[in-house]
Amino acid sequence: MTAITRRTTAALVAAGAALALSACVGHGPGNDGDEDLAPGGEPRVTETGEGGAGQDQADMVTLEEGWMAATLETTSAAYGTLSNGSDEPVTITAATSSVASEVQLHEMAPEGEDGMQVAEDGFTLPAGGEVVLEPGAEHLMMLGLIQPLEPGAEATIELTTADGRTTSVTVVAQDVPANQGGRADGDDDDTQAGED
């Protein structure tokens, strides 16, 4: 091979490599050219902060110090502090548990009416805020318990948010007086559980 031929071959190889490299940079998967490059040719960076659009609402909800009233009857209630770790309001719209046939979201009845009522609009947790579930206020009413709740027993409650996602929280049964959210033997009514 002559010196001219070697130089020509080397030039062709170098040109081919340059073309291949530009194809990888400019036209890779999902890249139609320069649309993913910022001004100046640098790769464009898209940021999603904590609690942003890329974050499921349910993932940002936690229950702190969750507990439920121990009981030998078929009804109990769960309490604790629901916290929202996102920068947008999150609404809890429903709840279920394997230890109860039904879990209802309860709130205080309007002024002038006695007792509690189903929270038709759910529990709305403000951005970065919390909602305290406690006797006499918002709480999770557990109906149709499949077995007695002995002190120390644990139950998982699945919460559903307005975007249709779910998250699971755990509550522990505590033996408490009826006027503090517990139940006297035979009591099945909300108003007998210290919740009116």
C-alpha positions as CSV (number, residue, x, y, z in Angstrom):
1,M,0.0,0.0,0.0
2,T,1.4,3.4,-1.0
3,A,1.7,6.4,1.4
4,I,-1.0,8.2,-0.5
5,T,-3.4,5.2,-0.2
6,R,-2.7,5.0,3.6
7,R,-3.4,8.7,4.1
8,T,-6.6,8.4,2.1
9,T,-7.8,5.4,4.1
10,A,-7.0,7.1,7.4
11,A,-8.9,10.2,6.4
12,L,-12.0,8.1,5.4
13,V,-11.9,6.2,8.7
14,A,-11.7,9.5,10.7
15,A,-14.6,11.0,8.7
16,G,-16.7,7.9,9.3
17,A,-16.0,8.0,13.0
18,A,-17.0,11.7,13.2
19,L,-20.3,11.0,11.4
20,A,-21.1,8.1,13.8
21,L,-20.3,10.2,16.8
22,S,-22.5,13.0,15.7
23,A,-25.4,10.6,15.0
24,C,-25.2,9.2,18.6
25,V,-25.2,12.6,20.1
26,G,-27.8,14.3,17.9
27,H,-30.2,11.4,17.1
28,G,-30.3,8.9,20.0
29,P,-33.5,7.4,21.3
30,G,-36.0,10.2,22.0
31,N,-33.8,12.8,20.5
32,D,-34.8,14.5,17.2
33,G,-31.9,16.8,17.0
34,D,-31.1,19.8,19.1
35,E,-34.5,20.1,20.9
36,D,-33.1,18.4,24.0
37,L,-30.1,20.7,24.1
38,A,-30.0,23.9,26.1
39,P,-28.6,27.1,24.5
40,G,-24.9,26.7,24.0
41,G,-25.3,23.0,23.1
42,E,-25.4,21.7,26.7
43,P,-27.8,18.8,27.6
44,R,-31.1,20.2,28.8
45,V,-31.9,19.2,32.5
46,T,-35.5,18.9,33.7
47,E,-35.9,19.1,37.4
48,T,-38.8,17.7,39.4
49,G,-38.6,18.7,43.1
50,E,-39.9,16.7,46.0
51,G,-43.7,16.6,45.8
52,G,-43.7,17.8,42.2
53,A,-45.6,16.5,39.3
54,G,-43.6,13.3,39.2
55,Q,-44.6,12.3,42.7
56,D,-47.7,10.3,43.5
57,Q,-49.8,12.1,46.2
58,A,-50.2,8.9,48.2
59,D,-46.4,8.5,48.5
60,M,-46.2,11.8,50.4
61,V,-48.8,10.8,53.0
62,T,-47.8,9.3,56.4
63,L,-49.6,8.5,59.6
64,E,-47.6,9.3,62.8
65,E,-48.4,7.7,66.2
66,G,-51.3,5.7,64.6
67,W,-53.5,3.9,67.1
68,M,-56.9,2.3,67.3
69,A,-59.2,1.6,70.3
70,A,-58.9,-2.0,71.5
71,T,-62.3,-3.6,71.7
72,L,-64.2,-6.9,72.1
73,E,-67.0,-5.5,69.9
74,T,-67.4,-5.1,66.2
75,T,-66.6,-1.3,65.9
76,S,-63.5,0.7,66.6
77,A,-61.8,3.9,65.4
78,A,-58.3,4.8,64.3
79,Y,-56.4,7.9,65.2
80,G,-53.0,9.6,64.7
81,T,-51.5,12.5,62.7
82,L,-51.8,12.4,58.9
83,S,-48.9,14.4,57.4
84,N,-48.5,15.6,53.8
85,G,-44.9,15.8,52.7
86,S,-45.7,17.4,49.3
87,D,-45.9,21.0,48.2
88,E,-49.6,20.6,47.1
89,P,-52.7,19.8,49.1
90,V,-53.6,16.1,49.2
91,T,-57.1,14.7,49.8
92,I,-57.8,11.3,51.4
93,T,-61.0,10.1,49.8
94,A,-61.4,6.6,51.1
95,A,-59.9,3.9,53.4
96,T,-60.0,0.1,53.7
97,S,-58.6,-2.5,56.1
98,S,-58.4,-6.2,56.2
99,V,-59.6,-6.3,59.8
100,A,-62.9,-4.5,59.1
101,S,-65.6,-4.9,56.5
102,E,-65.8,-1.1,56.1
103,V,-63.7,1.9,57.0
104,Q,-65.4,5.3,56.9
105,L,-63.9,8.8,57.1
106,H,-65.7,10.6,59.9
107,E,-65.9,14.3,60.8
108,M,-67.8,16.5,63.3
109,A,-71.4,17.2,62.3
110,P,-72.3,20.8,61.4
111,E,-72.9,23.2,64.3
112,G,-76.3,22.6,65.8
113,E,-76.2,18.8,65.0
114,D,-75.0,16.1,67.4
115,G,-72.3,13.5,66.8
116,M,-70.3,12.6,63.8
117,Q,-71.0,12.2,60.1
118,V,-69.3,10.7,57.1
119,A,-66.8,13.2,55.6
120,E,-68.2,13.2,52.1
121,D,-65.3,15.4,50.8
122,G,-62.6,13.4,52.6
123,F,-59.8,14.7,54.6
124,T,-57.8,17.4,52.9
125,L,-54.2,17.7,54.1
126,P,-52.7,21.2,53.3
127,A,-49.4,21.4,51.5
128,G,-46.6,20.5,53.9
129,G,-49.3,20.3,56.7
130,E,-51.2,17.7,58.7
131,V,-54.6,16.7,59.9
132,V,-54.9,15.3,63.4
133,L,-57.3,12.3,63.8
134,E,-58.5,12.2,67.4
135,P,-61.6,11.3,69.5
136,G,-64.3,13.9,69.0
137,A,-62.9,15.1,65.7
138,E,-61.9,13.6,62.4
139,H,-61.1,9.8,62.6
140,L,-61.3,6.6,60.7
141,M,-64.3,4.6,61.8
142,M,-63.7,0.8,61.5
143,L,-67.0,-1.1,61.1
144,G,-67.6,-4.8,61.1
145,L,-64.4,-5.9,62.7
146,I,-63.7,-9.5,61.8
147,Q,-62.2,-10.3,65.3
148,P,-61.7,-8.6,68.7
149,L,-58.9,-6.0,68.8
150,E,-56.7,-6.9,71.8
151,P,-54.3,-4.3,73.1
152,G,-51.0,-4.5,71.1
153,A,-52.7,-5.9,68.0
154,E,-51.7,-4.2,64.7
155,A,-53.8,-3.4,61.7
156,T,-53.0,-2.0,58.3
157,I,-55.2,0.6,56.8
158,E,-55.0,1.5,53.1
159,L,-55.7,5.1,52.3
160,T,-56.8,6.3,48.8
161,T,-56.0,9.8,47.6
162,A,-57.9,11.9,45.1
163,D,-55.5,10.9,42.3
164,G,-56.6,7.2,42.8
165,R,-53.3,6.1,44.4
166,T,-53.1,4.3,47.7
167,T,-50.7,4.1,50.6
168,S,-50.7,1.8,53.7
169,V,-50.4,2.9,57.3
170,T,-50.2,0.9,60.5
171,V,-52.2,1.4,63.7
172,V,-51.7,-0.4,67.0
173,A,-54.6,-1.2,69.4
174,Q,-54.6,0.6,72.7
175,D,-56.7,-0.1,75.8
176,V,-58.2,3.3,76.5
177,P,-61.3,4.5,78.4
178,A,-64.5,5.1,76.4
179,N,-64.3,8.9,77.0
180,Q,-60.9,8.9,75.3
181,G,-61.9,7.1,72.1
182,G,-62.2,3.6,73.5
183,R,-65.3,1.5,74.0
184,A,-67.2,0.2,77.0
185,D,-68.3,-3.5,76.5
186,G,-71.4,-3.6,74.3
187,D,-71.1,-0.1,72.9
188,D,-71.4,0.1,69.1
189,D,-72.5,3.7,68.7
190,D,-70.1,6.6,67.9
191,T,-71.6,8.7,70.6
192,Q,-70.7,6.0,73.2
193,A,-67.0,6.1,72.1
194,G,-66.2,9.6,73.2
195,E,-66.6,10.9,69.7
196,D,-69.7,13.2,70.0
